[in-house]
Amino acid sequence: NSDLINSTEGVLYAEINDYRGEDVLASVNNIGQTDWKLITKMDKTETLFYMERIRKMAIWASVIIILVVSIIIYFVAYFFLRPINDLAEAAEEISQGDLTKRVQVKSKNEIGQLGLSFNKMTNSLVDIQKDLQDKLNELNRSNNALDKFAHVVSHDIKTPLNSIEGLANLLSLELEGKVGAYEMEVVLKVKEQVKKTKEMIKGILEYAELKAIKGDTEHVDLNNVIESVRQAVDIPPNIKLQIEDRLPIIQIEKVLIYQIFQNLISNAVKYNDKTDGLI
């Protein structure tokens, strides 16, 4: 072909016809320092056949790679991601109070062991909840019994207190102007102690009814509380009750703080075996 012979070396022609009239891909290269030229050609249909074959192989390779990757993703999701997601969902439901939730264990790997541990932990929570409920029921029964006992005891105590208070009122009326100041002070002290004892009984009833934490509070001078306890408790002459520094004024229920100091001072007197005791 004259176009090939007169062409520049290395030029590739794709749309020429050879002596057979077939479309070919051809290139021209000089042979050494001669005027001879080497023409290399291949039928266009043959060249495109291999290119088409390579294209199909690339498509099949892509399909196979996609399938392999999809299978790997599926197994990763099935054996790892889904069990972890199930664990997360179960933990969420349990945190909302549903202790019947369990995880299905389908493997013996680390994820499976984690699922078994999770189920074991949930079973333990169920046992703990049952134990707590049993103890709560027992506590409620005890509180009810305590409430009934407190009401019965307070009623039995109030009866003689009312009698003492009535007698003290009668004595104060009968003895007024007939006895000295000391005797009248004793009668008034009896009336005051009856009143404080009634207040203490009221406080005990509030505790029994679990109302103590809702009681009314007030500013209480602890120095006055100590003086009230000093008058109520029988302190023998060999024991001295002393306040080193002035006590503070606090916000509290007066009856309760009175009970605390009365118990402390009474016990201190009761168990003091020294010749000269000091509280």
Backbone as CSV, one residue per row, in Angstrom:
resi,resn,N_x,N_y,N_z,CA_x,CA_y,CA_z,C_x,C_y,C_z
1,ASN,0.850,-1.184,0.000,0.000,0.000,0.000,0.890,1.241,0.000
2,SER,0.645,2.110,-0.934,1.526,3.278,-1.088,1.469,4.188,0.125
3,ASP,0.290,4.229,0.793,0.180,5.074,1.992,1.123,4.586,3.087
4,LEU,1.266,3.269,3.229,2.155,2.718,4.253,3.613,2.943,3.881
5,ILE,3.944,2.715,2.587,5.338,2.833,2.170,5.830,4.255,2.325
6,ASN,4.984,5.226,2.056,5.382,6.623,2.135,5.128,7.249,3.521
7,SER,4.690,6.407,4.439,4.336,6.959,5.759,5.563,7.155,6.618
8,THR,5.389,7.919,7.669,6.446,8.146,8.656,6.608,6.900,9.513
9,GLU,7.840,6.640,9.917,8.127,5.448,10.719,7.328,5.479,12.029
10,GLY,6.775,4.363,12.412,6.073,4.202,13.678,4.643,4.652,13.653
11,VAL,4.145,5.145,12.492,2.760,5.600,12.442,1.836,4.406,12.318
12,LEU,0.744,4.405,13.133,-0.219,3.306,13.135,-1.450,3.727,12.353
13,TYR,-1.820,2.883,11.426,-3.010,3.144,10.617,-4.056,2.098,10.952
14,ALA,-5.249,2.535,11.257,-6.291,1.596,11.633,-7.343,1.439,10.545
15,GLU,-7.396,2.359,9.635,-8.474,2.315,8.662,-7.924,2.177,7.238
16,ILE,-7.080,1.192,7.048,-6.566,0.947,5.685,-6.937,-0.469,5.279
17,ASN,-6.889,-0.679,4.008,-7.195,-1.998,3.469,-5.905,-2.621,2.935
18,ASP,-5.712,-3.931,3.199,-4.539,-4.599,2.638,-4.895,-5.165,1.261
19,TYR,-4.018,-6.025,0.793,-4.229,-6.546,-0.557,-5.468,-7.422,-0.643
20,ARG,-5.987,-7.858,0.505,-7.189,-8.693,0.480,-8.461,-7.858,0.556
21,GLY,-8.260,-6.571,0.792,-9.418,-5.712,0.932,-10.000,-5.710,2.346
22,GLU,-9.227,-6.281,3.317,-9.679,-6.338,4.719,-9.151,-5.128,5.497
23,ASP,-9.981,-4.701,6.461,-9.521,-3.624,7.357,-8.475,-4.186,8.303
24,VAL,-7.344,-3.469,8.357,-6.252,-3.933,9.210,-5.749,-2.773,10.068
25,LEU,-5.016,-3.142,11.169,-4.251,-2.189,11.961,-2.797,-2.419,11.612
26,ALA,-2.126,-1.379,11.165,-0.764,-1.558,10.656,0.135,-0.454,11.161
27,SER,1.448,-0.782,11.242,2.448,0.218,11.616,3.659,0.041,10.714
28,VAL,4.465,1.103,10.561,5.631,1.108,9.660,6.870,1.415,10.483
29,ASN,7.951,0.652,10.281,9.225,0.881,10.951,10.355,0.686,9.931
30,ASN,11.372,1.571,9.900,12.535,1.417,9.020,13.392,0.253,9.479
31,ILE,14.064,-0.385,8.511,14.975,-1.480,8.824,16.387,-0.923,8.738
32,GLY,16.941,-0.699,9.925,18.312,-0.204,9.971,18.472,1.115,9.240
33,GLN,19.661,1.246,8.447,19.966,2.463,7.706,19.548,2.355,6.250
34,THR,18.790,1.285,5.955,18.376,1.067,4.560,17.111,1.817,4.270
35,ASP,16.739,1.771,2.995,15.461,2.371,2.607,14.317,1.396,2.766
36,TRP,14.706,0.216,3.270,13.648,-0.797,3.444,12.791,-0.455,4.665
37,LYS,11.559,-0.850,4.609,10.611,-0.620,5.710,9.895,-1.917,6.070
38,LEU,9.647,-2.057,7.396,8.936,-3.233,7.908,7.509,-2.809,8.235
39,ILE,6.578,-3.460,7.565,5.155,-3.164,7.794,4.559,-4.311,8.608
40,THR,3.982,-3.950,9.771,3.344,-4.947,10.645,1.855,-4.652,10.669
41,LYS,1.088,-5.721,10.434,-0.349,-5.501,10.370,-1.087,-6.670,11.029
42,MET,-2.328,-6.345,11.490,-3.202,-7.382,12.057,-4.622,-7.001,11.676
43,ASP,-5.371,-8.033,11.309,-6.755,-7.773,10.947,-7.493,-7.079,12.099
44,LYS,-8.293,-6.098,11.760,-9.017,-5.336,12.772,-9.968,-6.225,13.563
45,THR,-10.621,-7.155,12.845,-11.562,-8.046,13.534,-10.836,-8.941,14.526
46,GLU,-9.624,-9.398,14.179,-8.863,-10.256,15.096,-8.416,-9.476,16.327
47,THR,-7.971,-8.241,16.099,-7.540,-7.413,17.230,-8.704,-7.127,18.169
48,LEU,-9.849,-6.753,17.614,-11.020,-6.462,18.434,-11.535,-7.701,19.148
49,PHE,-11.280,-8.899,18.578,-11.688,-10.139,19.242,-11.003,-10.283,20.588
50,TYR,-9.675,-10.049,20.573,-8.934,-10.167,21.840,-9.333,-9.063,22.820
51,MET,-9.570,-7.864,22.283,-10.000,-6.785,23.145,-11.365,-7.082,23.767
52,GLU,-12.263,-7.636,22.965,-13.572,-8.015,23.461,-13.467,-9.115,24.514
53,ARG,-12.545,-10.045,24.253,-12.321,-11.137,25.205,-11.799,-10.603,26.543
54,ILE,-10.858,-9.665,26.442,-10.318,-9.060,27.670,-11.413,-8.295,28.400
55,ARG,-12.273,-7.600,27.640,-13.359,-6.835,28.251,-14.322,-7.753,28.997
56,LYS,-14.653,-8.898,28.360,-15.557,-9.852,29.008,-14.918,-10.455,30.257
57,MET,-13.598,-10.751,30.150,-12.911,-11.307,31.311,-12.906,-10.304,32.463
58,ALA,-12.709,-8.995,32.106,-12.725,-7.967,33.134,-14.096,-7.865,33.789
59,ILE,-15.158,-7.981,32.982,-16.525,-7.928,33.525,-16.767,-9.100,34.474
60,TRP,-16.370,-10.316,34.016,-16.565,-11.494,34.868,-15.736,-11.397,36.154
61,ALA,-14.508,-10.873,36.005,-13.669,-10.716,37.197,-14.319,-9.741,38.182
62,SER,-14.893,-8.646,37.639,-15.568,-7.679,38.504,-16.762,-8.301,39.216
63,VAL,-17.528,-9.102,38.444,-18.696,-9.767,39.039,-18.274,-10.714,40.160
64,ILE,-17.216,-11.490,39.893,-16.731,-12.444,40.899,-16.235,-11.716,42.141
65,ILE,-15.490,-10.604,41.931,-14.989,-9.829,43.074,-16.146,-9.276,43.899
66,ILE,-17.164,-8.752,43.190,-18.327,-8.202,43.899,-19.029,-9.294,44.706
67,LEU,-19.165,-10.492,44.095,-19.801,-11.595,44.820,-19.007,-12.004,46.048
68,VAL,-17.674,-12.096,45.877,-16.821,-12.494,47.009,-16.907,-11.465,48.131
69,VAL,-16.832,-10.178,47.759,-16.922,-9.113,48.767,-18.280,-9.143,49.461
70,SER,-19.355,-9.389,48.673,-20.692,-9.443,49.257,-20.803,-10.596,50.247
71,ILE,-20.233,-11.757,49.866,-20.268,-12.912,50.778,-19.498,-12.621,52.053
72,ILE,-18.334,-11.970,51.905,-17.534,-11.634,53.088,-18.303,-10.679,53.986
73,ILE,-18.933,-9.666,53.364,-19.712,-8.704,54.147,-20.868,-9.396,54.860
74,TYR,-21.519,-10.332,54.157,-22.641,-11.056,54.755,-22.186,-11.846,55.981
75,PHE,-21.062,-12.580,55.833,-20.584,-13.382,56.954,-20.121,-12.502,58.115
76,VAL,-19.482,-11.375,57.798,-19.070,-10.459,58.855,-20.294,-9.926,59.593
77,ALA,-21.331,-9.550,58.811,-22.553,-9.032,59.430,-23.264,-10.107,60.228
78,TYR,-23.271,-11.345,59.685,-24.005,-12.431,60.348,-23.328,-12.878,61.630
79,PHE,-21.997,-13.015,61.574,-21.273,-13.576,62.721,-20.771,-12.516,63.703
80,PHE,-20.702,-11.258,63.297,-20.128,-10.247,64.174,-21.078,-9.065,64.405
81,LEU,-21.490,-8.413,63.314,-22.268,-7.190,63.480,-23.656,-7.465,64.034
82,ARG,-24.357,-8.484,63.495,-25.713,-8.750,63.973,-25.742,-9.177,65.435
83,PRO,-24.843,-10.093,65.885,-24.845,-10.426,67.323,-24.577,-9.214,68.206
84,ILE,-23.658,-8.338,67.763,-23.382,-7.133,68.551,-24.606,-6.226,68.589
85,ASN,-25.288,-6.118,67.454,-26.503,-5.307,67.411,-27.592,-5.910,68.305
86,ASP,-27.702,-7.260,68.300,-28.668,-7.922,69.183,-28.345,-7.647,70.644
87,LEU,-27.053,-7.668,70.978,-26.645,-7.376,72.350,-27.039,-5.946,72.739
88,ALA,-26.807,-5.015,71.804,-27.137,-3.617,72.090,-28.641,-3.440,72.292
89,GLU,-29.448,-4.095,71.443,-30.902,-3.988,71.583,-31.371,-4.616,72.889
90,ALA,-30.793,-5.783,73.243,-31.177,-6.437,74.494,-30.813,-5.577,75.699
91,ALA,-29.615,-4.980,75.657,-29.193,-4.121,76.764,-30.132,-2.927,76.906
92,GLU,-30.588,-2.364,75.789,-31.496,-1.229,75.824,-32.833,-1.625,76.447
93,GLU,-33.362,-2.798,76.069,-34.639,-3.235,76.615,-34.524,-3.546,78.105
94,ILE,-33.392,-4.145,78.502,-33.192,-4.456,79.920,-33.069,-3.168,80.730
95,SER,-32.382,-2.162,80.167,-32.244,-0.890,80.875,-33.589,-0.217,81.091
96,GLN,-34.598,-0.571,80.268,-35.939,-0.017,80.417,-36.819,-0.883,81.315
97,GLY,-36.222,-1.964,81.890,-36.944,-2.762,82.878,-37.425,-4.114,82.402
98,ASP,-37.192,-4.458,81.130,-37.637,-5.756,80.620,-36.542,-6.799,80.861
99,LEU,-36.636,-7.516,81.991,-35.615,-8.505,82.341,-35.904,-9.874,81.728
100,THR,-36.918,-9.956,80.864,-37.197,-11.227,80.179,-36.384,-11.357,78.892
101,LYS,-35.724,-10.292,78.482,-34.970,-10.298,77.219,-33.721,-11.148,77.356
102,ARG,-33.478,-11.999,76.343,-32.275,-12.822,76.288,-31.676,-12.747,74.879
103,VAL,-30.389,-13.055,74.782,-29.684,-13.027,73.500,-29.549,-14.451,72.980
104,GLN,-29.859,-14.663,71.699,-29.687,-15.977,71.086,-28.217,-16.194,70.728
105,VAL,-27.633,-17.234,71.286,-26.222,-17.544,71.048,-26.143,-18.587,69.938
106,LYS,-25.505,-18.208,68.805,-25.418,-19.099,67.649,-23.998,-19.514,67.322
107,SER,-23.030,-19.077,68.084,-21.639,-19.418,67.806,-20.892,-19.599,69.116
108,LYS,-19.703,-20.188,69.009,-18.885,-20.446,70.188,-17.652,-19.542,70.238
109,ASN,-17.652,-18.508,69.398,-16.517,-17.594,69.398,-16.661,-16.576,70.537
110,GLU,-15.831,-15.520,70.468,-15.848,-14.521,71.529,-17.206,-13.831,71.634
111,ILE,-17.853,-13.606,70.472,-19.164,-12.977,70.487,-20.175,-13.885,71.178
112,GLY,-20.090,-15.195,70.893,-20.980,-16.142,71.551,-20.765,-16.173,73.055
113,GLN,-19.492,-16.151,73.471,-19.184,-16.133,74.905,-19.721,-14.858,75.559
114,LEU,-19.633,-13.747,74.823,-20.172,-12.498,75.336,-21.686,-12.599,75.516
115,GLY,-22.355,-13.242,74.547,-23.805,-13.434,74.664,-24.171,-14.296,75.863
116,LEU,-23.402,-15.379,76.095,-23.652,-16.233,77.259,-23.464,-15.457,78.558
117,SER,-22.410,-14.641,78.616,-22.163,-13.835,79.815,-23.287,-12.825,80.022
118,PHE,-23.781,-12.270,78.908,-24.873,-11.299,78.995,-26.128,-11.958,79.564
119,ASN,-26.465,-13.153,79.061,-27.638,-13.866,79.566,-27.472,-14.234,81.039
120,LYS,-26.250,-14.634,81.405,-25.985,-14.976,82.809,-26.164,-13.757,83.704
121,MET,-25.683,-12.605,83.232,-25.836,-11.377,84.000,-27.311,-11.022,84.163
122,THR,-28.092,-11.207,83.098,-29.520,-10.899,83.166,-30.226,-11.821,84.147
123,ASN,-29.861,-13.104,84.150,-30.448,-14.041,85.111,-30.128,-13.622,86.539
124,SER,-28.903,-13.140,86.746,-28.519,-12.672,88.077,-29.349,-11.456,88.483
125,LEU,-29.598,-10.564,87.517,-30.421,-9.390,87.803,-31.839,-9.796,88.195
126,VAL,-32.361,-10.822,87.519,-33.704,-11.306,87.857,-33.730,-11.835,89.284
127,ASP,-32.698,-12.620,89.652,-32.628,-13.164,91.020,-32.512,-12.040,92.044
128,ILE,-31.673,-11.039,91.721,-31.502,-9.915,92.647,-32.807,-9.142,92.798
129,GLN,-33.495,-8.922,91.680,-34.765,-8.199,91.737,-35.782,-8.954,92.577
130,LYS,-35.829,-10.281,92.414,-36.763,-11.096,93.198,-36.420,-11.020,94.686
131,ASP,-35.116,-11.094,94.989,-34.692,-11.014,96.388,-35.040,-9.657,96.989
132,LEU,-34.813,-8.586,96.207,-35.148,-7.251,96.691,-36.655,-7.096,96.906
133,GLN,-37.434,-7.682,96.006,-38.884,-7.591,96.153,-39.345,-8.332,97.402
134,ASP,-38.736,-9.512,97.656,-39.076,-10.258,98.866,-38.738,-9.460,100.118
135,LYS,-37.553,-8.831,100.106,-37.156,-8.033,101.260,-38.048,-6.804,101.422
136,LEU,-38.462,-6.223,100.282,-39.354,-5.068,100.351,-40.699,-5.467,100.944
137,ASN,-41.202,-6.634,100.523,-42.465,-7.112,101.084,-42.342,-7.353,102.584
138,GLU,-41.209,-7.949,102.979,-40.984,-8.204,104.406,-40.880,-6.884,105.185
139,LEU,-40.204,-5.896,104.566,-40.082,-4.589,105.212,-41.439,-3.928,105.366
140,ASN,-42.277,-4.057,104.335,-43.621,-3.482,104.428,-44.423,-4.142,105.541
141,ARG,-44.289,-5.476,105.657,-44.987,-6.171,106.734,-44.484,-5.707,108.105
142,SER,-43.152,-5.533,108.200,-42.585,-5.071,109.471,-43.049,-3.655,109.807
143,ASN,-43.094,-2.795,108.781,-43.541,-1.422,109.011,-45.001,-1.380,109.451
144,ASN,-45.809,-2.228,108.830,-47.220,-2.277,109.231,-47.361,-2.745,110.682
145,ALA,-46.562,-3.778,111.025,-46.602,-4.269,112.406,-46.111,-3.209,113.382
146,LEU,-45.043,-2.484,112.980,-44.516,-1.417,113.832,-45.535,-0.300,114.001
147,ASP,-46.222,0.016,112.932,-47.226,1.066,112.994,-48.343,0.703,113.974
148,LYS,-48.820,-0.544,113.877,-49.872,-0.995,114.796,-49.370,-1.003,116.241
149,PHE,-48.121,-1.497,116.426,-47.548,-1.556,117.769,-47.409,-0.157,118.371
150,ALA,-46.937,0.797,117.547,-46.738,2.155,118.045,-48.059,2.785,118.467
151,HIS,-49.113,2.551,117.696,-50.399,3.117,118.051,-50.942,2.513,119.345
152,VAL,-50.767,1.193,119.475,-51.259,0.535,120.684,-50.492,1.029,121.908
153,VAL,-49.141,1.058,121.791,-48.316,1.481,122.920,-48.589,2.938,123.275
154,SER,-48.672,3.806,122.246,-48.913,5.221,122.529,-50.244,5.427,123.228
155,HIS,-51.258,4.639,122.842,-52.560,4.746,123.497,-52.460,4.308,124.951
156,ASP,-51.724,3.210,125.184,-51.575,2.713,126.561,-50.788,3.689,127.422
157,ILE,-49.829,4.401,126.814,-49.025,5.346,127.588,-49.794,6.632,127.827
158,LYS,-50.555,7.055,126.813,-51.282,8.317,126.961,-52.330,8.257,128.066
159,THR,-52.883,7.076,128.283,-53.932,6.962,129.305,-53.439,7.364,130.696
160,PRO,-52.326,6.768,131.191,-51.841,7.227,132.506,-51.300,8.653,132.473
161,LEU,-50.764,9.082,131.314,-50.280,10.459,131.223,-51.420,11.453,131.390
162,ASN,-52.537,11.140,130.763,-53.694,12.026,130.914,-54.150,12.085,132.377
163,SER,-54.059,10.935,133.045,-54.437,10.905,134.460,-53.481,11.749,135.292
164,ILE,-52.165,11.603,134.989,-51.170,12.391,135.721,-51.375,13.870,135.471
165,GLU,-51.649,14.220,134.196,-51.849,15.628,133.866,-53.076,16.179,134.586
166,GLY,-54.140,15.359,134.652,-55.346,15.809,135.351,-55.097,16.005,136.835
167,LEU,-54.360,15.053,137.427,-54.041,15.185,138.848,-53.157,16.401,139.111
168,ALA,-52.169,16.650,138.201,-51.289,17.806,138.369,-52.074,19.110,138.283
169,ASN,-53.034,19.165,137.349,-53.870,20.369,137.239,-54.712,20.567,138.511
170,LEU,-55.225,19.441,139.005,-56.036,19.521,140.220,-55.198,19.971,141.410
171,LEU,-53.961,19.417,141.496,-53.071,19.790,142.594,-52.702,21.268,142.536
172,SER,-52.416,21.733,141.308,-52.015,23.146,141.185,-53.134,24.072,141.615
173,LEU,-54.387,23.656,141.369,-55.519,24.471,141.800,-55.736,24.386,143.316
174,GLU,-55.581,23.169,143.833,-55.823,22.959,145.253,-54.723,23.573,146.124
175,LEU,-53.466,23.498,145.620,-52.342,23.928,146.450,-51.970,25.389,146.261
176,GLU,-52.598,26.038,145.274,-52.233,27.430,145.013,-52.524,28.295,146.239
177,GLY,-51.502,28.957,146.722,-51.627,29.821,147.892,-51.515,29.084,149.215
178,LYS,-51.440,27.765,149.184,-51.385,26.991,150.414,-49.984,26.417,150.682
179,VAL,-49.154,26.318,149.649,-47.817,25.749,149.806,-46.790,26.746,149.297
180,GLY,-45.508,26.387,149.522,-44.435,27.269,149.110,-44.150,27.198,147.609
181,ALA,-43.204,28.035,147.188,-42.844,28.126,145.755,-42.226,26.828,145.256
182,TYR,-41.461,26.158,146.123,-40.792,24.924,145.693,-41.817,23.842,145.355
183,GLU,-42.836,23.699,146.212,-43.853,22.684,145.968,-44.631,22.976,144.686
184,MET,-44.952,24.230,144.437,-45.653,24.597,143.204,-44.779,24.376,141.976
185,GLU,-43.463,24.585,142.115,-42.545,24.350,141.007,-42.513,22.872,140.644
186,VAL,-42.600,22.016,141.687,-42.623,20.565,141.430,-43.862,20.182,140.646
187,VAL,-44.999,20.739,141.028,-46.251,20.436,140.321,-46.179,20.916,138.875
188,LEU,-45.667,22.128,138.674,-45.547,22.664,137.317,-44.572,21.839,136.473
189,LYS,-43.513,21.323,137.113,-42.544,20.489,136.387,-43.193,19.185,135.942
190,VAL,-44.082,18.653,136.811,-44.801,17.433,136.418,-45.655,17.701,135.190
191,LYS,-46.369,18.810,135.174,-47.213,19.150,134.029,-46.367,19.342,132.763
192,GLU,-45.216,19.978,132.906,-44.340,20.211,131.748,-43.799,18.901,131.189
193,GLN,-43.417,17.979,132.086,-42.875,16.706,131.630,-43.949,15.860,130.945
194,VAL,-45.176,15.959,131.420,-46.281,15.254,130.759,-46.452,15.775,129.334
195,LYS,-46.380,17.091,129.178,-46.522,17.702,127.855,-45.401,17.254,126.913
196,LYS,-44.154,17.223,127.410,-43.017,16.810,126.571,-43.120,15.334,126.209
197,THR,-43.600,14.541,127.171,-43.746,13.107,126.885,-44.782,12.886,125.792
198,LYS,-45.863,13.630,125.814,-46.869,13.533,124.756,-46.281,13.925,123.398
199,GLU,-45.451,14.948,123.393,-44.812,15.361,122.139,-43.885,14.258,121.627
200,MET,-43.186,13.603,122.544,-42.308,12.504,122.148,-43.113,11.348,121.565
201,ILE,-44.239,11.038,122.159,-45.099,9.970,121.641,-45.599,10.325,120.244
202,LYS,-45.939,11.600,120.057,-46.366,12.047,118.729,-45.254,11.860,117.705
203,GLY,-44.020,12.173,118.098,-42.881,11.985,117.191,-42.656,10.531,116.837
204,ILE,-42.840,9.641,117.856,-42.676,8.205,117.594,-43.720,7.726,116.598
205,LEU,-44.944,8.214,116.736,-45.999,7.829,115.804,-45.679,8.299,114.391
206,GLU,-45.127,9.484,114.270,-44.757,9.982,112.943,-43.672,9.116,112.322
207,TYR,-42.713,8.676,113.122,-41.692,7.762,112.611,-42.321,6.456,112.161
208,ALA,-43.210,5.916,112.961,-43.832,4.637,112.624,-44.614,4.726,111.331
209,GLU,-45.168,5.906,111.048,-45.931,6.101,109.814,-45.056,6.616,108.681
210,LEU,-43.723,6.600,108.881,-42.764,7.061,107.875,-43.027,8.498,107.464
211,LYS,-43.395,9.342,108.430,-43.666,10.746,108.145,-42.592,11.666,108.714
212,ALA,-41.588,11.066,109.343,-40.610,11.910,110.022,-39.883,12.841,109.065
213,ILE,-39.577,12.327,107.850,-38.815,13.144,106.909,-39.657,14.275,106.327
214,LYS,-40.986,14.211,106.543,-41.860,15.255,106.018,-42.316,16.201,107.127
215,GLY,-41.786,16.024,108.330,-42.222,16.841,109.444,-41.795,18.290,109.292
216,ASP,-42.444,19.164,110.063,-42.115,20.591,110.031,-40.847,20.826,110.844
217,THR,-39.956,21.602,110.285,-38.726,21.954,110.996,-38.794,23.399,111.468
218,GLU,-37.922,23.720,112.418,-37.873,25.084,112.947,-36.464,25.360,113.461
219,HIS,-36.199,26.613,113.770,-34.919,26.981,114.359,-34.944,26.601,115.840
220,VAL,-34.018,25.722,116.217,-33.981,25.198,117.581,-32.644,25.562,118.211
221,ASP,-32.708,26.201,119.372,-31.503,26.525,120.141,-31.139,25.301,120.973
222,LEU,-30.019,24.663,120.639,-29.630,23.439,121.331,-29.318,23.671,122.803
223,ASN,-28.948,24.875,123.173,-28.708,25.182,124.579,-29.992,25.049,125.401
224,ASN,-31.107,25.507,124.811,-32.396,25.359,125.489,-32.815,23.896,125.559
225,VAL,-32.484,23.147,124.518,-32.812,21.722,124.523,-32.078,21.012,125.660
226,ILE,-30.785,21.334,125.830,-29.997,20.712,126.891,-30.588,21.050,128.263
227,GLU,-31.003,22.301,128.453,-31.585,22.691,129.731,-32.891,21.953,130.000
228,SER,-33.687,21.738,128.930,-34.932,20.982,129.098,-34.642,19.540,129.484
229,VAL,-33.620,18.958,128.839,-33.243,17.585,129.176,-32.692,17.519,130.596
230,ARG,-31.935,18.542,130.993,-31.363,18.570,132.349,-32.485,18.499,133.404
231,GLN,-33.592,19.166,133.134,-34.704,19.175,134.078,-35.495,17.867,134.029
232,ALA,-35.494,17.201,132.851,-36.291,15.984,132.704,-35.564,14.750,133.212
233,VAL,-34.247,14.708,133.056,-33.473,13.525,133.435,-33.042,13.641,134.897
234,ASP,-33.151,12.550,135.602,-32.743,12.523,137.014,-31.226,12.366,137.083
235,ILE,-30.509,13.468,137.196,-29.047,13.459,137.257,-28.619,13.459,138.724
236,PRO,-27.893,12.419,139.159,-27.468,12.356,140.569,-26.470,13.466,140.892
237,PRO,-26.311,13.781,142.193,-25.437,14.904,142.592,-23.966,14.709,142.211
238,ASN,-23.510,13.439,142.083,-22.084,13.219,141.780,-21.763,13.344,140.286
239,ILE,-22.738,13.624,139.450,-22.522,13.758,137.999,-22.871,15.179,137.585
240,LYS,-21.959,15.792,136.857,-22.135,17.165,136.427,-22.358,17.225,134.913
241,LEU,-23.391,17.919,134.464,-23.677,18.136,133.039,-23.194,19.517,132.667
242,GLN,-22.243,19.597,131.779,-21.587,20.875,131.490,-21.519,21.114,129.984
243,ILE,-21.763,22.361,129.567,-21.619,22.764,128.158,-20.364,23.617,128.053
244,GLU,-19.344,23.115,127.339,-18.061,23.826,127.233,-18.211,25.136,126.464
245,ASP,-18.813,25.045,125.270,-19.034,26.232,124.435,-20.510,26.298,124.072
246,ARG,-20.945,27.498,123.758,-22.353,27.656,123.407,-22.669,26.851,122.152
247,LEU,-23.772,26.078,122.222,-24.185,25.241,121.098,-24.910,26.080,120.055
248,PRO,-24.957,25.616,118.828,-25.563,26.424,117.746,-27.084,26.339,117.734
249,ILE,-27.669,27.175,116.897,-29.100,27.117,116.582,-29.225,26.443,115.223
250,ILE,-29.998,25.364,115.155,-30.082,24.581,113.913,-31.533,24.456,113.459
251,GLN,-31.688,24.139,112.162,-33.016,23.926,111.583,-33.335,22.439,111.663
252,ILE,-34.321,22.067,112.497,-34.609,20.647,112.716,-35.971,20.532,113.381
253,GLU,-36.497,19.312,113.458,-37.712,19.062,114.222,-37.351,19.031,115.700
254,LYS,-38.015,19.837,116.476,-37.652,20.031,117.883,-37.785,18.745,118.690
255,VAL,-38.857,18.010,118.438,-39.087,16.774,119.204,-37.977,15.769,118.960
256,LEU,-37.528,15.676,117.707,-36.522,14.675,117.367,-35.179,14.987,118.016
257,ILE,-34.753,16.246,117.955,-33.452,16.591,118.544,-33.514,16.475,120.070
258,TYR,-34.689,16.730,120.637,-34.860,16.544,122.081,-34.677,15.065,122.439
259,GLN,-35.270,14.176,121.627,-35.129,12.737,121.877,-33.666,12.306,121.807
260,ILE,-32.943,12.854,120.839,-31.534,12.477,120.672,-30.735,12.833,121.923
261,PHE,-30.862,14.090,122.378,-30.076,14.512,123.543,-30.548,13.828,124.826
262,GLN,-31.821,13.575,124.912,-32.313,12.874,126.096,-31.734,11.463,126.177
263,ASN,-31.680,10.773,125.037,-31.102,9.430,125.021,-29.612,9.469,125.342
264,LEU,-28.886,10.420,124.738,-27.446,10.514,124.979,-27.140,10.789,126.460
265,ILE,-27.833,11.764,127.017,-27.555,12.146,128.412,-28.026,11.061,129.382
266,SER,-29.174,10.446,129.107,-29.666,9.367,129.973,-28.687,8.203,130.001
267,ASN,-28.172,7.824,128.824,-27.200,6.727,128.774,-25.898,7.112,129.465
268,ALA,-25.490,8.370,129.312,-24.255,8.826,129.962,-24.387,8.754,131.483
269,VAL,-25.572,9.098,131.984,-25.813,9.014,133.428,-25.882,7.559,133.883
270,LYS,-26.585,6.745,133.101,-26.816,5.355,133.484,-25.523,4.558,133.559
271,TYR,-24.592,4.784,132.628,-23.380,3.960,132.550,-22.145,4.680,133.099
272,ASN,-22.358,5.746,133.874,-21.232,6.458,134.465,-20.968,5.891,135.867
273,ASP,-19.814,5.236,136.037,-19.497,4.595,137.316,-18.422,5.339,138.091
274,LYS,-18.132,6.565,137.699,-17.079,7.341,138.386,-17.653,8.014,139.629
275,THR,-16.777,8.291,140.575,-17.197,8.980,141.806,-17.666,10.392,141.499
276,ASP,-16.897,11.074,140.659,-17.280,12.413,140.192,-17.428,12.353,138.679
277,GLY,-18.626,12.175,138.192,-18.861,12.047,136.767,-19.021,13.391,136.083
278,LEU,-18.596,13.452,134.810,-18.707,14.682,134.052,-19.234,14.381,132.655
279,ILE,-20.345,15.001,132.311,-20.929,14.863,130.970,-20.750,16.198,130.260
